[in-house]
């Protein structure tokens, strides 16, 4: 993505510390420069019409996206369980 594109609109939303860490890890894994770039790419996939092409390629892309979402949710839930377990140990 070109750095020369002037972006003047902003969207904001809050994340838990665990969600933020998960997104930072996803940026490193995907070799994306920032969480903003990662979010922008994800949103473009959501709003852009799927390009016509090989149905198998489209199906694999859809499955890959679903696996990524499931992985994100599993990481988030794992962090919640770990946090609750460590809180129980401290008490």
Backbone as XML, in Angstrom:
<?xml version="1.0"?>
<chain id="A" units="angstrom">
  <residue number="1" name="UNK">
    <atom name="N" x="0.842" y="-1.175" z="0.000"/>
    <atom name="CA" x="0.000" y="0.000" z="0.000"/>
    <atom name="C" x="0.887" y="1.239" z="0.000"/>
  </residue>
  <residue number="2" name="UNK">
    <atom name="N" x="0.540" y="2.200" z="-0.810"/>
    <atom name="CA" x="1.364" y="3.388" z="-0.960"/>
    <atom name="C" x="1.265" y="4.287" z="0.261"/>
  </residue>
  <residue number="3" name="UNK">
    <atom name="N" x="2.414" y="4.804" z="0.673"/>
    <atom name="CA" x="2.427" y="5.738" z="1.796"/>
    <atom name="C" x="2.030" y="7.137" z="1.342"/>
  </residue>
  <residue number="4" name="UNK">
    <atom name="N" x="1.957" y="7.371" z="0.019"/>
    <atom name="CA" x="1.647" y="8.690" z="-0.507"/>
    <atom name="C" x="0.158" y="9.010" z="-0.419"/>
  </residue>
  <residue number="5" name="UNK">
    <atom name="N" x="-0.675" y="8.021" z="-0.146"/>
    <atom name="CA" x="-2.115" y="8.258" z="-0.052"/>
    <atom name="C" x="-2.398" y="9.067" z="1.206"/>
  </residue>
  <residue number="6" name="UNK">
    <atom name="N" x="-3.062" y="10.193" z="1.025"/>
    <atom name="CA" x="-3.407" y="11.035" z="2.178"/>
    <atom name="C" x="-4.695" y="10.507" z="2.792"/>
  </residue>
  <residue number="7" name="UNK">
    <atom name="N" x="-4.615" y="10.176" z="4.048"/>
    <atom name="CA" x="-5.783" y="9.660" z="4.757"/>
    <atom name="C" x="-6.195" y="10.698" z="5.788"/>
  </residue>
  <residue number="8" name="UNK">
    <atom name="N" x="-7.443" y="11.141" z="5.692"/>
    <atom name="CA" x="-7.881" y="12.198" z="6.591"/>
    <atom name="C" x="-9.044" y="11.775" z="7.491"/>
  </residue>
  <residue number="9" name="UNK">
    <atom name="N" x="-9.582" y="10.605" z="7.274"/>
    <atom name="CA" x="-10.701" y="10.129" z="8.094"/>
    <atom name="C" x="-10.187" y="9.090" z="9.078"/>
  </residue>
  <residue number="10" name="UNK">
    <atom name="N" x="-10.813" y="9.066" z="10.259"/>
    <atom name="CA" x="-10.355" y="8.145" z="11.277"/>
    <atom name="C" x="-11.541" y="7.400" z="11.866"/>
  </residue>
  <residue number="11" name="UNK">
    <atom name="N" x="-11.328" y="6.127" z="12.126"/>
    <atom name="CA" x="-12.298" y="5.291" z="12.835"/>
    <atom name="C" x="-11.593" y="4.802" z="14.082"/>
  </residue>
  <residue number="12" name="UNK">
    <atom name="N" x="-12.306" y="4.778" z="15.186"/>
    <atom name="CA" x="-11.688" y="4.405" z="16.449"/>
    <atom name="C" x="-12.555" y="3.376" z="17.160"/>
  </residue>
  <residue number="13" name="UNK">
    <atom name="N" x="-11.917" y="2.408" z="17.809"/>
    <atom name="CA" x="-12.633" y="1.481" z="18.666"/>
    <atom name="C" x="-11.670" y="0.989" z="19.736"/>
  </residue>
  <residue number="14" name="UNK">
    <atom name="N" x="-12.224" y="0.533" z="20.825"/>
    <atom name="CA" x="-11.411" y="0.118" z="21.961"/>
    <atom name="C" x="-11.159" y="-1.383" z="21.925"/>
  </residue>
  <residue number="15" name="UNK">
    <atom name="N" x="-9.984" y="-1.760" z="22.441"/>
    <atom name="CA" x="-9.579" y="-3.163" z="22.529"/>
    <atom name="C" x="-9.158" y="-3.469" z="23.952"/>
  </residue>
  <residue number="16" name="UNK">
    <atom name="N" x="-9.336" y="-4.709" z="24.325"/>
    <atom name="CA" x="-8.771" y="-5.142" z="25.607"/>
    <atom name="C" x="-7.266" y="-5.286" z="25.406"/>
  </residue>
  <residue number="17" name="UNK">
    <atom name="N" x="-6.502" y="-5.309" z="26.475"/>
    <atom name="CA" x="-5.053" y="-5.520" z="26.319"/>
    <atom name="C" x="-4.745" y="-6.828" z="25.583"/>
  </residue>
  <residue number="18" name="UNK">
    <atom name="N" x="-5.539" y="-7.861" z="25.856"/>
    <atom name="CA" x="-5.319" y="-9.148" z="25.193"/>
    <atom name="C" x="-5.595" y="-9.052" z="23.695"/>
  </residue>
  <residue number="19" name="UNK">
    <atom name="N" x="-6.669" y="-8.369" z="23.322"/>
    <atom name="CA" x="-6.982" y="-8.201" z="21.904"/>
    <atom name="C" x="-5.873" y="-7.419" z="21.201"/>
  </residue>
  <residue number="20" name="UNK">
    <atom name="N" x="-5.379" y="-6.380" z="21.870"/>
    <atom name="CA" x="-4.317" y="-5.563" z="21.299"/>
    <atom name="C" x="-3.051" y="-6.393" z="21.070"/>
  </residue>
  <residue number="21" name="UNK">
    <atom name="N" x="-2.677" y="-7.190" z="22.064"/>
    <atom name="CA" x="-1.494" y="-8.043" z="21.925"/>
    <atom name="C" x="-1.671" y="-9.041" z="20.788"/>
  </residue>
  <residue number="22" name="UNK">
    <atom name="N" x="-2.875" y="-9.592" z="20.665"/>
    <atom name="CA" x="-3.153" y="-10.545" z="19.593"/>
    <atom name="C" x="-3.010" y="-9.882" z="18.233"/>
  </residue>
  <residue number="23" name="UNK">
    <atom name="N" x="-3.495" y="-8.642" z="18.117"/>
    <atom name="CA" x="-3.370" y="-7.929" z="16.847"/>
    <atom name="C" x="-1.916" y="-7.564" z="16.552"/>
  </residue>
  <residue number="24" name="UNK">
    <atom name="N" x="-1.163" y="-7.210" z="17.573"/>
    <atom name="CA" x="0.264" y="-6.935" z="17.361"/>
    <atom name="C" x="0.977" y="-8.182" z="16.843"/>
  </residue>
  <residue number="25" name="UNK">
    <atom name="N" x="0.641" y="-9.333" z="17.426"/>
    <atom name="CA" x="1.247" y="-10.593" z="16.974"/>
    <atom name="C" x="0.835" y="-10.892" z="15.535"/>
  </residue>
  <residue number="26" name="UNK">
    <atom name="N" x="-0.426" y="-10.609" z="15.205"/>
    <atom name="CA" x="-0.901" y="-10.837" z="13.832"/>
    <atom name="C" x="-0.147" y="-9.938" z="12.851"/>
  </residue>
  <residue number="27" name="UNK">
    <atom name="N" x="0.139" y="-8.717" z="13.248"/>
    <atom name="CA" x="0.901" y="-7.807" z="12.388"/>
    <atom name="C" x="2.288" y="-8.384" z="12.100"/>
  </residue>
  <residue number="28" name="UNK">
    <atom name="N" x="2.932" y="-8.880" z="13.128"/>
    <atom name="CA" x="4.263" y="-9.453" z="12.946"/>
    <atom name="C" x="4.189" y="-10.696" z="12.058"/>
  </residue>
  <residue number="29" name="UNK">
    <atom name="N" x="3.198" y="-11.533" z="12.316"/>
    <atom name="CA" x="3.045" y="-12.765" z="11.539"/>
    <atom name="C" x="2.741" y="-12.479" z="10.071"/>
  </residue>
  <residue number="30" name="UNK">
    <atom name="N" x="1.882" y="-11.491" z="9.832"/>
    <atom name="CA" x="1.475" y="-11.144" z="8.466"/>
    <atom name="C" x="2.459" y="-10.177" z="7.801"/>
  </residue>
  <residue number="31" name="UNK">
    <atom name="N" x="3.441" y="-9.717" z="8.594"/>
    <atom name="CA" x="4.414" y="-8.717" z="8.124"/>
    <atom name="C" x="3.716" y="-7.442" z="7.670"/>
  </residue>
  <residue number="32" name="UNK">
    <atom name="N" x="2.775" y="-7.004" z="8.515"/>
    <atom name="CA" x="2.042" y="-5.770" z="8.273"/>
    <atom name="C" x="2.646" y="-4.704" z="9.181"/>
  </residue>
  <residue number="33" name="UNK">
    <atom name="N" x="2.774" y="-3.495" z="8.670"/>
    <atom name="CA" x="3.476" y="-2.412" z="9.356"/>
    <atom name="C" x="2.821" y="-1.998" z="10.671"/>
  </residue>
  <residue number="34" name="UNK">
    <atom name="N" x="1.481" y="-1.982" z="10.712"/>
    <atom name="CA" x="0.802" y="-1.496" z="11.909"/>
    <atom name="C" x="-0.579" y="-2.132" z="12.045"/>
  </residue>
  <residue number="35" name="UNK">
    <atom name="N" x="-1.145" y="-1.993" z="13.239"/>
    <atom name="CA" x="-2.503" y="-2.490" z="13.460"/>
    <atom name="C" x="-3.480" y="-1.733" z="12.563"/>
  </residue>
  <residue number="36" name="UNK">
    <atom name="N" x="-3.230" y="-0.455" z="12.327"/>
    <atom name="CA" x="-4.093" y="0.320" z="11.425"/>
    <atom name="C" x="-4.103" y="-0.281" z="10.023"/>
  </residue>
  <residue number="37" name="UNK">
    <atom name="N" x="-2.914" y="-0.644" z="9.527"/>
    <atom name="CA" x="-2.845" y="-1.260" z="8.200"/>
    <atom name="C" x="-3.556" y="-2.609" z="8.183"/>
  </residue>
  <residue number="38" name="UNK">
    <atom name="N" x="-3.382" y="-3.380" z="9.251"/>
    <atom name="CA" x="-4.044" y="-4.676" z="9.338"/>
    <atom name="C" x="-5.561" y="-4.500" z="9.340"/>
  </residue>
  <residue number="39" name="UNK">
    <atom name="N" x="-6.053" y="-3.553" z="10.139"/>
    <atom name="CA" x="-7.493" y="-3.291" z="10.199"/>
    <atom name="C" x="-8.013" y="-2.792" z="8.857"/>
  </residue>
  <residue number="40" name="UNK">
    <atom name="N" x="-7.248" y="-1.927" z="8.210"/>
    <atom name="CA" x="-7.653" y="-1.407" z="6.900"/>
    <atom name="C" x="-7.774" y="-2.534" z="5.880"/>
  </residue>
  <residue number="41" name="UNK">
    <atom name="N" x="-6.784" y="-3.434" z="5.869"/>
    <atom name="CA" x="-6.820" y="-4.564" z="4.939"/>
    <atom name="C" x="-8.020" y="-5.468" z="5.223"/>
  </residue>
  <residue number="42" name="UNK">
    <atom name="N" x="-8.280" y="-5.729" z="6.496"/>
    <atom name="CA" x="-9.402" y="-6.596" z="6.861"/>
    <atom name="C" x="-10.729" y="-5.967" z="6.454"/>
  </residue>
  <residue number="43" name="UNK">
    <atom name="N" x="-10.871" y="-4.672" z="6.686"/>
    <atom name="CA" x="-12.123" y="-3.992" z="6.330"/>
    <atom name="C" x="-12.316" y="-3.940" z="4.816"/>
  </residue>
  <residue number="44" name="UNK">
    <atom name="N" x="-11.242" y="-3.770" z="4.081"/>
    <atom name="CA" x="-11.358" y="-3.758" z="2.624"/>
    <atom name="C" x="-11.837" y="-5.111" z="2.112"/>
  </residue>
  <residue number="45" name="UNK">
    <atom name="N" x="-11.395" y="-6.183" z="2.755"/>
    <atom name="CA" x="-11.876" y="-7.516" z="2.372"/>
    <atom name="C" x="-13.362" y="-7.657" z="2.644"/>
  </residue>
  <residue number="46" name="UNK">
    <atom name="N" x="-13.826" y="-7.057" z="3.728"/>
    <atom name="CA" x="-15.238" y="-7.166" z="4.092"/>
    <atom name="C" x="-16.121" y="-6.401" z="3.113"/>
  </residue>
  <residue number="47" name="UNK">
    <atom name="N" x="-15.712" y="-5.193" z="2.740"/>
    <atom name="CA" x="-16.576" y="-4.342" z="1.914"/>
    <atom name="C" x="-16.348" y="-4.498" z="0.419"/>
  </residue>
  <residue number="48" name="UNK">
    <atom name="N" x="-15.218" y="-5.038" z="0.007"/>
    <atom name="CA" x="-14.940" y="-5.201" z="-1.423"/>
    <atom name="C" x="-15.638" y="-6.441" z="-1.940"/>
  </residue>
  <residue number="49" name="UNK">
    <atom name="N" x="-16.246" y="-6.307" z="-3.104"/>
    <atom name="CA" x="-16.849" y="-7.512" z="-3.671"/>
    <atom name="C" x="-15.770" y="-8.523" z="-4.031"/>
  </residue>
  <residue number="50" name="UNK">
    <atom name="N" x="-16.078" y="-9.771" z="-3.834"/>
    <atom name="CA" x="-15.140" y="-10.833" z="-4.197"/>
    <atom name="C" x="-14.929" y="-10.825" z="-5.702"/>
  </residue>
  <residue number="51" name="UNK">
    <atom name="N" x="-13.694" y="-10.919" z="-6.086"/>
    <atom name="CA" x="-13.409" y="-10.927" z="-7.510"/>
    <atom name="C" x="-13.805" y="-12.283" z="-8.085"/>
  </residue>
  <residue number="52" name="UNK">
    <atom name="N" x="-14.423" y="-12.251" z="-9.262"/>
    <atom name="CA" x="-14.756" y="-13.529" z="-9.871"/>
    <atom name="C" x="-13.467" y="-14.251" z="-10.223"/>
  </residue>
  <residue number="53" name="UNK">
    <atom name="N" x="-13.477" y="-15.505" z="-10.106"/>
    <atom name="CA" x="-12.278" y="-16.276" z="-10.396"/>
    <atom name="C" x="-12.552" y="-17.731" z="-10.170"/>
  </residue>
  <residue number="54" name="UNK">
    <atom name="N" x="-11.504" y="-18.445" z="-9.961"/>
    <atom name="CA" x="-11.602" y="-19.869" z="-9.717"/>
    <atom name="C" x="-12.396" y="-20.101" z="-8.437"/>
  </residue>
  <residue number="55" name="UNK">
    <atom name="N" x="-13.497" y="-20.860" z="-8.498"/>
    <atom name="CA" x="-14.306" y="-21.099" z="-7.298"/>
    <atom name="C" x="-13.507" y="-21.761" z="-6.175"/>
  </residue>
  <residue number="56" name="UNK">
    <atom name="N" x="-12.572" y="-22.637" z="-6.536"/>
    <atom name="CA" x="-11.761" y="-23.285" z="-5.510"/>
    <atom name="C" x="-10.878" y="-22.274" z="-4.791"/>
  </residue>
  <residue number="57" name="UNK">
    <atom name="N" x="-10.306" y="-21.344" z="-5.541"/>
    <atom name="CA" x="-9.479" y="-20.299" z="-4.937"/>
    <atom name="C" x="-10.307" y="-19.451" z="-3.980"/>
  </residue>
  <residue number="58" name="UNK">
    <atom name="N" x="-11.515" y="-19.082" z="-4.398"/>
    <atom name="CA" x="-12.394" y="-18.288" z="-3.541"/>
    <atom name="C" x="-12.774" y="-19.061" z="-2.279"/>
  </residue>
  <residue number="59" name="UNK">
    <atom name="N" x="-13.044" y="-20.345" z="-2.432"/>
    <atom name="CA" x="-13.403" y="-21.174" z="-1.286"/>
    <atom name="C" x="-12.237" y="-21.280" z="-0.305"/>
  </residue>
  <residue number="60" name="UNK">
    <atom name="N" x="-11.042" y="-21.482" z="-0.818"/>
    <atom name="CA" x="-9.853" y="-21.561" z="0.041"/>
    <atom name="C" x="-9.651" y="-20.234" z="0.766"/>
  </residue>
  <residue number="61" name="UNK">
    <atom name="N" x="-9.841" y="-19.120" z="0.065"/>
    <atom name="CA" x="-9.701" y="-17.802" z="0.693"/>
    <atom name="C" x="-10.717" y="-17.644" z="1.826"/>
  </residue>
  <residue number="62" name="UNK">
    <atom name="N" x="-11.952" y="-18.041" z="1.572"/>
    <atom name="CA" x="-12.980" y="-17.946" z="2.608"/>
    <atom name="C" x="-12.632" y="-18.817" z="3.811"/>
  </residue>
  <residue number="63" name="UNK">
    <atom name="N" x="-12.184" y="-20.037" z="3.552"/>
    <atom name="CA" x="-11.804" y="-20.926" z="4.649"/>
    <atom name="C" x="-10.625" y="-20.372" z="5.436"/>
  </residue>
  <residue number="64" name="UNK">
    <atom name="N" x="-9.643" y="-19.812" z="4.728"/>
    <atom name="CA" x="-8.484" y="-19.209" z="5.396"/>
    <atom name="C" x="-8.931" y="-18.067" z="6.308"/>
  </residue>
  <residue number="65" name="UNK">
    <atom name="N" x="-9.846" y="-17.232" z="5.819"/>
    <atom name="CA" x="-10.345" y="-16.124" z="6.629"/>
    <atom name="C" x="-11.076" y="-16.632" z="7.865"/>
  </residue>
  <residue number="66" name="UNK">
    <atom name="N" x="-11.846" y="-17.689" z="7.708"/>
    <atom name="CA" x="-12.567" y="-18.257" z="8.854"/>
    <atom name="C" x="-11.598" y="-18.856" z="9.872"/>
  </residue>
  <residue number="67" name="UNK">
    <atom name="N" x="-10.567" y="-19.528" z="9.387"/>
    <atom name="CA" x="-9.570" y="-20.101" z="10.295"/>
    <atom name="C" x="-8.855" y="-18.986" z="11.057"/>
  </residue>
  <residue number="68" name="UNK">
    <atom name="N" x="-8.523" y="-17.905" z="10.374"/>
    <atom name="CA" x="-7.878" y="-16.775" z="11.062"/>
    <atom name="C" x="-8.780" y="-16.203" z="12.149"/>
  </residue>
  <residue number="69" name="UNK">
    <atom name="N" x="-10.073" y="-16.066" z="11.849"/>
    <atom name="CA" x="-11.007" y="-15.553" z="12.839"/>
    <atom name="C" x="-11.103" y="-16.506" z="14.025"/>
  </residue>
  <residue number="70" name="UNK">
    <atom name="N" x="-11.193" y="-17.799" z="13.747"/>
    <atom name="CA" x="-11.246" y="-18.784" z="14.832"/>
    <atom name="C" x="-9.972" y="-18.764" z="15.667"/>
  </residue>
  <residue number="71" name="UNK">
    <atom name="N" x="-8.840" y="-18.632" z="15.017"/>
    <atom name="CA" x="-7.563" y="-18.564" z="15.732"/>
    <atom name="C" x="-7.521" y="-17.346" z="16.642"/>
  </residue>
  <residue number="72" name="UNK">
    <atom name="N" x="-7.978" y="-16.210" z="16.116"/>
    <atom name="CA" x="-8.028" y="-14.992" z="16.918"/>
    <atom name="C" x="-8.905" y="-15.194" z="18.148"/>
  </residue>
  <residue number="73" name="UNK">
    <atom name="N" x="-10.082" y="-15.781" z="17.947"/>
    <atom name="CA" x="-11.009" y="-15.989" z="19.065"/>
    <atom name="C" x="-10.441" y="-16.992" z="20.068"/>
  </residue>
  <residue number="74" name="UNK">
    <atom name="N" x="-9.804" y="-18.057" z="19.588"/>
    <atom name="CA" x="-9.195" y="-19.020" z="20.500"/>
    <atom name="C" x="-8.079" y="-18.377" z="21.325"/>
  </residue>
  <residue number="75" name="UNK">
    <atom name="N" x="-7.267" y="-17.544" z="20.696"/>
    <atom name="CA" x="-6.215" y="-16.833" z="21.424"/>
    <atom name="C" x="-6.812" y="-15.927" z="22.491"/>
  </residue>
  <residue number="76" name="UNK">
    <atom name="N" x="-7.880" y="-15.230" z="22.121"/>
    <atom name="CA" x="-8.534" y="-14.324" z="23.060"/>
    <atom name="C" x="-9.105" y="-15.101" z="24.245"/>
  </residue>
  <residue number="77" name="UNK">
    <atom name="N" x="-9.786" y="-16.201" z="23.963"/>
    <atom name="CA" x="-10.368" y="-17.008" z="25.035"/>
    <atom name="C" x="-9.290" y="-17.643" z="25.904"/>
  </residue>
  <residue number="78" name="UNK">
    <atom name="N" x="-8.207" y="-18.071" z="25.286"/>
    <atom name="CA" x="-7.094" y="-18.649" z="26.033"/>
    <atom name="C" x="-6.515" y="-17.625" z="27.003"/>
  </residue>
  <residue number="79" name="UNK">
    <atom name="N" x="-6.355" y="-16.389" z="26.537"/>
    <atom name="CA" x="-5.848" y="-15.330" z="27.406"/>
    <atom name="C" x="-6.800" y="-15.085" z="28.579"/>
  </residue>
  <residue number="80" name="UNK">
    <atom name="N" x="-8.104" y="-15.099" z="28.303"/>
    <atom name="CA" x="-9.079" y="-14.903" z="29.381"/>
    <atom name="C" x="-8.973" y="-16.012" z="30.419"/>
  </residue>
  <residue number="81" name="UNK">
    <atom name="N" x="-8.861" y="-17.256" z="29.972"/>
    <atom name="CA" x="-8.743" y="-18.386" z="30.888"/>
    <atom name="C" x="-7.457" y="-18.273" z="31.703"/>
  </residue>
  <residue number="82" name="UNK">
    <atom name="N" x="-6.356" y="-17.941" z="31.044"/>
    <atom name="CA" x="-5.085" y="-17.792" z="31.755"/>
    <atom name="C" x="-5.152" y="-16.675" z="32.788"/>
  </residue>
  <residue number="83" name="UNK">
    <atom name="N" x="-5.780" y="-15.564" z="32.423"/>
    <atom name="CA" x="-5.901" y="-14.444" z="33.358"/>
    <atom name="C" x="-6.744" y="-14.830" z="34.565"/>
  </residue>
  <residue number="84" name="UNK">
    <atom name="N" x="-7.843" y="-15.523" z="34.316"/>
    <atom name="CA" x="-8.709" y="-15.954" z="35.428"/>
    <atom name="C" x="-7.974" y="-16.956" z="36.316"/>
  </residue>
  <residue number="85" name="UNK">
    <atom name="N" x="-7.226" y="-17.868" z="35.706"/>
    <atom name="CA" x="-6.483" y="-18.867" z="36.480"/>
    <atom name="C" x="-5.420" y="-18.195" z="37.340"/>
  </residue>
  <residue number="86" name="UNK">
    <atom name="N" x="-4.717" y="-17.217" z="36.780"/>
    <atom name="CA" x="-3.672" y="-16.533" z="37.552"/>
    <atom name="C" x="-4.293" y="-15.674" z="38.657"/>
  </residue>
  <residue number="87" name="UNK">
    <atom name="N" x="-5.476" y="-15.127" z="38.428"/>
    <atom name="CA" x="-6.153" y="-14.371" z="39.479"/>
    <atom name="C" x="-6.567" y="-15.281" z="40.628"/>
  </residue>
  <residue number="88" name="UNK">
    <atom name="N" x="-6.973" y="-16.509" z="40.301"/>
    <atom name="CA" x="-7.345" y="-17.479" z="41.323"/>
    <atom name="C" x="-6.156" y="-17.904" z="42.160"/>
  </residue>
  <residue number="89" name="UNK">
    <atom name="N" x="-4.997" y="-18.002" z="41.552"/>
    <atom name="CA" x="-3.770" y="-18.385" z="42.271"/>
    <atom name="C" x="-3.337" y="-17.285" z="43.217"/>
  </residue>
  <residue number="90" name="UNK">
    <atom name="N" x="-3.513" y="-16.031" z="42.820"/>
    <atom name="CA" x="-3.087" y="-14.890" z="43.634"/>
    <atom name="C" x="-3.948" y="-14.747" z="44.895"/>
  </residue>
  <residue number="91" name="UNK">
    <atom name="N" x="-5.209" y="-15.168" z="44.806"/>
    <atom name="CA" x="-6.115" y="-14.967" z="45.945"/>
    <atom name="C" x="-5.881" y="-15.913" z="47.037"/>
  </residue>
</chain>
